[in-house]
Structure formats: structure tokens, C-alpha cells
Amino acid sequence: MTALHELSAIECARLIRAGSVTSVEVTGHHLDRIRRLDPELGAFVTVTEDLALRQAEEADAVLRAVGPGGVGALHGVPIALKDNLDVEDVLTGWGSAERDDEAVGDDNVVARLRRAHLPILGKTHLPEFALPCYTENLVGGDTANPWRSSFSPGGSSGGSAAAVSAGLAPLALGTDAGGSVRIPASCCGLVGVRPSNGAVSNGPSDPAPTGLSVPGVLARDALDASALLDVVAGAMAGDLTAARSWSDPGRRLRIGLTTDPMVPELVVAQECAAAAEKLAVSLQESGHELVRVDLGQDVAVAAAFRDVWSVVATSFEVDDEDNLTPFTRWLREQGRMVSGARLHECLTLFRGVARMLEDMVFGTVDLLVTPTLGRPPQARGAFRRARDEEENFQAMTRFMPFTPMYNIAGMPAVSVPVSVVDGLPVGAMLGGPYGSERRILREVAEVQARAGATTGLAPGWA
């Protein structure tokens, strides 16, 4: 018999609508798994059991009142949230000892989850202030990769990815400012979506004025990811950007492929390049045209991303710098040396990259395949073993040279689980112009359906 946590989120919702199981039962099942299994995984920093069960009871009451035709596709399915998203009366910790206040209201995506009746299981670990690409912090977060516990799930949405991969939550939300949803998706064998800027509302707790960060979704397959994107998408008052539409050219697409990042002199690991090639061939077998693309290389883009990201690090108010991790302190020091004129120059360069991608890349191809990462999943603590924080940052650049391009441009991209090498998953990325995220997910769903994709659970967690 298939257990509830082995089902997709859409399958769980169908059972709830049919009356075969209640939201309280599904939610309680996942809470029980969190109690039993999370001590060895370290995905959750806060479990909101009372809130989740109360919301599940409300979901069941609504279903009884309006019937199955009156509820959404994910009604009653529980979800985990990254701990930089505000849930009213729940601590938002940001992975830091410097945060100890409960949220005074819901972030926009959380408000949408409440209206759609998705019970909130809890908040998941992230690195301090979501700055690095691994999920290790000073508040008890050293999250394990469910595929192999000595390896990292990536970051910064690593707790969310680990929870979904291990079957402790059917779905999760993260945020993605430089790859923070797609990186852990690749490391944990999941589908991770960074939507177009404006497709999902930021804040209000963190409006992300640089345009780099957006809320993103993590799921075990593309259909679940698409359904969750439908729940959280939409504009809210005060949004800095608005969603842009994309004219879908129809069934046959031109698919671009490159395994060379825009970062100069960076050699991509063979298994990562092979994953991109494999995804591209799968899309070609769907009937699409495959063409090679050269993105070019530009050291100025990487330098601009670094400077803007260091300024973001300075934006967090702290009482005692000594309570911060060495990497956070170092990055804040870098940010204090960035002038206002330099920040303006970097953001202007970002807009130039966006125009280049829209005109020169997506003017010739409809979607683009690249590796998600430049390296396979890394061991826990690997980045922190660097000689200094400069070397740590350089190691992160080598690990994630592809993902920031879409944050810089504000365009959508999805990490797709493709292969398993030495017992660890390796993903590839499919990106596109503004507004193309649902077409991307449709293509991923077709690839997964042809491949006979399984539940997406990490081995040993079923």
C-alpha cells in the first residue's frame, strides 16, 4: 500500500476531495514523520503543529461546506516554508541568532496559502540571512542531504528541499536570489522554480528592491510545482514589478543548449554538463529543435553580482556582529565598501544583461538548457573549510555559476532532476524569457512523464 507521503501533492489533494482521507489525517501523517525523522535530517527550525492542525480542520470544514468542486487543486495539502517568510505570530529567524521577534503579519505568499487552505507544517532551516549556497548556521541548522547525510542539500532553501525530498512535506516554498531554490532542488533531486520577477509577489517583509530575490517553489515533480505556483502567483499592493506575458509559439520550440557559464575560465564538472546534454536530448525527442548557444563570458557581470549581494548583506540590522557567522561578517565588510554610485552602476548592468538575454538569446531560441550547477553536491562543511571567506566565496562561484544569470535578468528558470551520479542527484536547468515559467513546467512534466519519473523521494525515506 502506498503511504501518504509517497503520493504527489496533487494525488493527496484528490484523495482529500474524494473523502478518502482528510486534511487532518494527511497533515498529522507528515507531522508524525517530522517528529520521528527530522532529528537526523535537520530540515525544520520550527514546527507549527497547532497551527497546521487547526488549518487542516478548517480545510476539512470548508470542503464539507462547499463540496469538491468549490476548492482548489491543492486544498488541504500541507506545506513547509523557508524561515525567511513571515507567518503571523511565528518567529522568522533568517538562520541567525540575531533574529528573535515573531512576525506581525503574513507575507503575501503566506496569505495566498491561507486562502487556498494549505496547512503550514513549519519553518525550515536556511544559512544566515540566506547569503551562502549551503544550509549551515549557528542556530542548530546543519541540514543533511536526504540522499546522503554527509552531503549538503545546498542552499539557501536547503531545509525546504530536504523536507520535500525526505517526504516530511509534500511541498515547500523557498526564496531565490542567486539560485537558492534551484541549487537545493538539483542537490536533492527535486523540481525547483524561480519565477519571473512580478509573477509572485515579494514581501512585504522583504520587498527585495534589487530585483534579485523572488519566492520560489519546491516539489517532487513538475505538476506539483505548477499547481503550487498557481496558488502563490499574483500581484499584491506595493509590488515593485508586474508580471509580463509571453507569446507561446506553440508545440514546436527552438531549444538552446550551452554548458559554458558566463563566468570566465570556469570548468564545469563533467556530470553537470552531461545532465544538461541529457535534458536537451529529451526535449529534442519531444519534437523540439535543438541548437547550440554561446552566452559569452564577462567578468564584469560576476563582479557586479558580488557587489550587489554584499550590499544586501549589510541591509540586515544586527545588535552584535560577533553573533554572526564569519562569512556574513566578511560579506558585510565587503558591502560597506560599495558606494552608491557603484550600486547604481551594477543595477544598470543587470538591466543590460536582461536586454541582452531577451534580444540576443531569447530572440533566437524559445527556451535555454544549461547545467543547474557547476559542481555536483558538496560535502557538509566543505565551503566553511576554505582558508578564508574570500576563498569560500570563490568556491561558491565555481559551484553555482549558472543560476545567478536569471536573478540578474529577473527571468524564470526551473531546475530539473536528470541523473544520479555516485548516489547523488544532478539536475539541469531550463530557463526562458519573462512569463514563460508555465511553458517551462509543461515541458518538464512531459519529459518526466516519458521517463516514468518516480515519487522523487530520496532513497530510504519511502
N, C-alpha and C positions, 0 to 999 in steps of 0.2 A: 504494500500500500504506500502511495506517495504521501510524504509528510507535508504539512502546510508550508514549511519553509523551503521545500523543494519546488513548489509551484511558482510560476511567474506571478508578478503583481496583478496582471490582467486576469489570469486564471483564478487567483484568490478573490478578486472582485466579482467575478462571475458566480463563484460559489456563494458569496455573501448575498448577491442579488437574488439568487435562486432559493435562498433559505436553507442551503445545505450546511452552512456554517455561519456563525455570527461574527461581527467585527470584534466583539469582546473575546471570542474564542481565538481568532487569528492574532489579535493584539496580545492576549495573555500567553499564547504559544511563543511568540517572539520575546516577550519579557522574560519568560522562563529560560529561554536559550541564553539571553543576556546574563541572567543571574548565574547560570551554570558555566558558561563558556567564556564570557568576556574577561574574567580574571587572567586567563592565559593569552588573550588576544590584545587587550588594552585599547579597544576601539572607542569606548564611551568614557567621557569625563563626568557626565551627569545623566542619570536615568530618571525620567519623569513618569514614573509608574502611575501615580494617582491621576495625573493629567491625561495620560494615554488611555487609561481605562474609562475615565469619565467621558472623554471624547468618543471612545468606541461605543459606550452606552448611548450617547447622543446619536451617533451614526445609525445604530440599530433602530432607535426610536424614529428617526426621520424615514428610514426605509419602510418601516411598518406604516407610517402615515401617508406616504406618497406613492409607494409601490416601486417596483424595479425600474419602471420607465421614467421615473422622476428623479433619478440620481445619476451621478457621473460615472465615468468608466473606471475610476479608482476608488469609488465610495467605500469607506470603511477599511482601506488597506493602510497599515501603519507605516511610518517613515521616520528616519533618523536625520538630524540636522547638524551641520558643522557648527562648532561653538564660536563662530563669529556672526551668527544670525540671531537677531533679537527675538525672543519669545517672552511675552509679558510675564513678569514675576519669576522668571528663571534667570539665574546668573549667566551672563555672557562673558566667558573667561578669556577668549582670544589666545589661549595657550600660555598665559602669562600670570605670574604671581602678583603682578601689578593691577589686576582686574578683580574686583570683589563686589561689584554692585549688580543688583538684579535689574533686568530690563524694565523700563516703564511702559513699554508698548511693544507691539509686534512689528517686525519688518514686513514690507509689502508682500513678499513671497509667503511668509508665515500666515498673514491674513488670508491669502488665497487658499492655503492648505486648510485652514479652519473652515472656510466657506464650502470647500469641497469634501469636508469630513474625512480627512486623513489623520488619524491619531498620531501624536508626536511621541515617539518612544524615548527620546532623549537627545543630548548634545554630544557630539563626537570630537575626539582629540584633533588638534592641529599644532604645528610648530608655532612658536611665539610670534604673534601678530601676523600669522600666515606668510611670513617672509621667505623661509627656505623651502626647498623641494623635497623635504623629508619630514616625517612626523615624529619628532622628538622634542620634548620641552622640559621645563623644570617643575611642572605641577603633576608629575606622575604619568606623563604621556611618553611612552616609548613603544609605539604601536607596532605589532608584529604583522608581517605579511601572512595571510592565511595559507598561502601556497607553500611557504617555508618560513618557519618562525624566526630563523636567524637573519632573514632579509627584511628590508623596509618595504612598506606598502607605497612608498613615495609620498608626495605631499604637494600642496599643503592640506588637501582634503583627504589625507590618508586614513583618518579614523572612519570617515563616512564610507570610503571604498572598502576598507577591511570589514566593516559591519555588513555590507551588502554581499561581499564575496564569501563570507563565512555563514551567511544565512541568519544573521542576527537582526536583519531588517530587509524587507523586500526592496526598498527604495531608499535613496538618500539625496539630500541637497548638499552641495558644496559651493565654493566660490572659486573663480578662475581669473587670476590677474596676470599670470605668465605661463599658465599650463596647469594650474593647481587642481583642476578636475581631471584633465586628460592624462596627466602624469600618473596619478594613482590608479586611474582606470586601466592604463597599459600594464602597470605593475601587478594589478590584482585580477586581470582577465575580465574586465567589465567594459560596458559601453559608457563613455563619459562625454557629455555635451557641453561645449562652450557656445552659448547662443550669440547671435548678433547683438551688438550694442543696441539697446532700446527694445529688444524683443521681450526681455524680462526686466521688471523694474528693480533698480537698486534701492537699498536703504529703506526707510530714511536714516537709519543709524549710521550707515556708511555709504554716502552718495557716490563715492569713487570719482572725484572730479577729474582725474587724469584720463578717464575712459578705459583704463586697463582692466578693471575688475568687473565681473558680472556674476550673478548667481548661475550655477550650472547643475545638471542632474547626473546622477549615477544610477545605473540599473544593470541587470544581468543580460538584457537583450534590448534590441533597438525598439521593439514595440512598446515595452515598458517605459523606455526612455522618452519615446514620443508622447505617450499618454501623460507622463508626469510633466513634460514640457507644456502640454496643453493646459494643465492645471495652473501652473505658475506664470505662464506668459501673460503679458498685457501691461499697458501703461498705467501709471498712478500719478496723482498730483505731485508736481515738483520734479518730475523726471528731467534729467539733463538732455536726454536723447529720445528720439522717437523711432519706432520700428520702420524698416524700409522693406518694401516688397521686392520680389524677384520674379522676373518673367520666365517661367519654366519653359524650356524649349521643347519639352515633350519627352517621349520614351527614350530616344537615342541621344546620348550625350557625348561630348568630347571630354575625355578624362585625361588630365595632365598627370605626369609622374616625374618626380625628382627625388633623389636620395641624397642630394647635396644641400646643406643648410646655407643660410645667408652669412653665417659666421665664418670668416676666412680661416684657412689652414686647420680645419677640424675634420678628423677622420671618424666616420660613423662606423659603429660596430657592425660586423657582417650580418648578425642575426636580426638587427634592427632594419638594415637595408633590405634584407630578404623578406621581412614581413611586409614592407611597403610594396615590393615587387609582387608578392603573392596576392595582396589585396587588389592591386591594379589588374592582374590577370583575371581575378574573379569578376571584377567589374567588366572587363573586356568580354568574358564569357557570357555576360548578361546581354551582350549585343551592343555595347558602347565602343566607341573608337578610342584607342589609347595612343597618346602622343607624349614624347619626352619634352620636358620644360626645363629651362635654365633660369633660376631666380636671380642669379648674380650674387656677388658677395660684397659686403660693405661693412667695414669695421665701425663706421660712424653710427650705424643703427644699434649695434650691440652696446656701444658706449652710451648712447642716449637712453637705452632701456635701463642700464645700470644706474645712471644718474637720477632718472625719474623714480626708480624703485627705491633708491636710497633716500630721496626726499619723502616718499611715502612712509618710510620707517621713522622719520623724525616727527611725523604728524601725531603719533600716539603720546598722550600725556602720561608721564610716569612720575612717581614720587621719589624713587631711589633707583638710579641707574645700576647700582650694584646688584639689584634683584633680577636684572635681565641676563639673557644668555650672552656669551662672548660675541656670537655672530650679530645679534641685534645691536649690541653696543657699537661694534665696528661699523655696521651699516649706517647707524645713526650719525656716527662721526663723519662718514663719507657724505651723507646728505647735508650736513651743516656747512659743507664747503661748496655746495652747488648754489650759485647765485640765481636771483630771479630771472635775469637775462638768459642764463644758461637753461633754466627750466623752460622758458618760453621757446628757446631755440629747439629743445628736444621735442616738445609737444608739436611744434611746427614740422619737424622732421617726421614725426609719426603720421601726420596728415599727408605728407608727401609719399610715405610708404603705402598708405591706403590708396592714394590715387594711382600709384604705380601698379599695385596688385589688381585694382579694378580695371585699369586700362590695358596694361601690358600682359597680365597673366589671365585674368578672367574675362578679358576681351577676346582671348583666343581659345580658352578652354572653359568648360562649364564648371567642373569641379577639379580639385587637385589632390593627389595622393602623395604623402610623404611618410617617412617613419614618424611615429609619435616621439620617440626618444633617440638620443644618440648612443645610449648605452643600455644594456639590459638592467633589470632590477639590481639594486646595490644592497650590500650587507648593512644591517643596522649599525649605526655609529661610524660608517665609512667616511662620511663627509666631515664629521667632527674630529677625525683623526688627522686632518690636514695640519701642516706645520703652523699655519696661521690662517686668519679669516680671509685674507686675500686669496690664498690657495684654495680655501673652501669654496669661495665664490667662483673661481675659475673651474673647479671640479663640477660645480653645479651647471655652469655654462656648457661644459662638454656633455653633461648628462641630458640637458634639455635645450638643444639649440634650435629646435623646430617650433615648439609651441608658442613662444612669445610673439611670433610674427602676427598671429591672428589677434592677440590682445592689442598690439600696437595699431593694427588696422581696424579693430573693432568688428571683425568678421567672424562667422561661425566656423567651428571645426569640431569633429567628433573622433575620439579615439575608439578603435575597433579591435576587439581581441582577435588575433590572427593565428598565432602559433604558440607552442610551448617548447622551450629550449632548456635542457638540464633541469626540468621540473618547475620552471618559472615561466609565466606568461609574457609574451611580447606582442605589443599592439602596433597598429599602423594608424595613420590619421587621414581622414577625408575632410577637406575644407572647401569652402566656396564663398561667393560674394554675399553681400548683405541680403538677408532674408531667405537664404537657401537651406536653412537648417532642417526643415521638414523633408525636403527632397533628399538631402544627405541621409537622413534617418531611414527614408524609404528604401534607398539603395542598400544601406547596411542591412536592413531587415530582409531584403531579398537574398543578399549574399549569405546571411545566417540561415535562412530557410533552406537554401540549396545545399548548404554544408551540413544540415541536420544538427545545428547547434544544440547543446545540452542546456541544463538549467543555469550554467555559469557559476555554480558553486565551486569553491576551491576543493581539491581532493581531500577527503577525510572529514569534511564538515556536513555531509548529507545526513 
